[in-house]
Amino acid sequence: MVKNDRLNHAGYLWSFAALNASEGANAHYRARRERGDWHAAGLRHLFNRMIGQLFHCLQRGEVFEEHEAFPSSLRDAA
């Protein structure tokens, strides 16, 4: 498997920091853990979601809105 180690490390730190800074990110991570993901897999899935949201915001010139990125239904489920 080929991967960018710097991006991988930055993603791990970004998603780990988001657990305390964002209720939605924390709920998403907790939901993944409840589904059986290990810690690293949960963080990797969260990072993939956040990088997708970043791409969306950059493509459309929009500001990040947490309530749109992590809908309340996800927070209620977690």
C-alpha positions in Angstrom: 0.0 0.0 0.0 1.3 3.4 -1.0 0.5 6.4 1.2 1.8 9.8 1.9 3.3 9.5 5.5 3.2 13.2 6.1 -0.5 13.5 5.1 -1.2 10.4 7.2 0.4 11.9 10.3 -1.2 15.3 9.8 -4.6 13.6 9.4 -4.1 11.6 12.5 -3.3 14.8 14.5 -6.1 16.8 12.9 -8.8 14.2 13.6 -7.4 13.5 17.2 -7.6 17.3 17.9 -11.1 17.5 16.4 -12.4 15.0 19.0 -12.2 17.7 21.7 -12.9 20.7 19.5 -16.0 19.5 17.7 -19.0 17.8 19.1 -19.9 16.5 15.7 -16.5 15.0 15.0 -16.5 13.4 18.4 -20.0 11.9 17.8 -18.9 10.6 14.4 -15.8 9.0 15.9 -17.8 7.4 18.8 -20.4 6.0 16.3 -17.5 4.4 14.3 -16.1 2.9 17.5 -19.5 1.5 18.4 -19.6 -0.1 15.0 -16.4 -2.0 15.9 -13.7 0.3 14.4 -10.4 0.3 16.4 -9.1 3.7 17.5 -6.8 4.3 14.5 -9.5 3.2 12.1 -12.1 5.5 13.7 -9.6 8.4 13.4 -8.8 7.5 9.8 -12.5 7.4 8.9 -13.0 10.8 10.6 -10.1 12.3 8.7 -11.4 11.0 5.4 -14.7 12.7 6.2 -13.1 15.9 7.2 -10.8 16.0 4.2 -13.8 15.5 2.0 -15.6 18.4 3.7 -12.5 20.6 3.3 -12.4 19.8 -0.5 -16.1 20.6 -0.7 -15.6 24.0 1.0 -12.6 24.9 -1.2 -14.3 23.9 -4.4 -17.4 25.9 -3.7 -15.8 28.8 -1.8 -17.9 28.1 1.2 -17.2 28.5 4.9 -17.2 25.3 7.0 -20.4 24.9 8.9 -20.2 22.1 11.6 -24.0 21.6 11.8 -24.0 20.9 8.1 -20.9 18.7 8.1 -22.1 16.6 11.1 -25.9 16.6 11.1 -27.7 16.4 14.4 -29.1 13.0 13.5 -25.5 11.7 13.8 -25.0 13.3 17.1 -28.3 11.9 18.4 -27.3 8.4 17.3 -24.0 8.5 19.1 
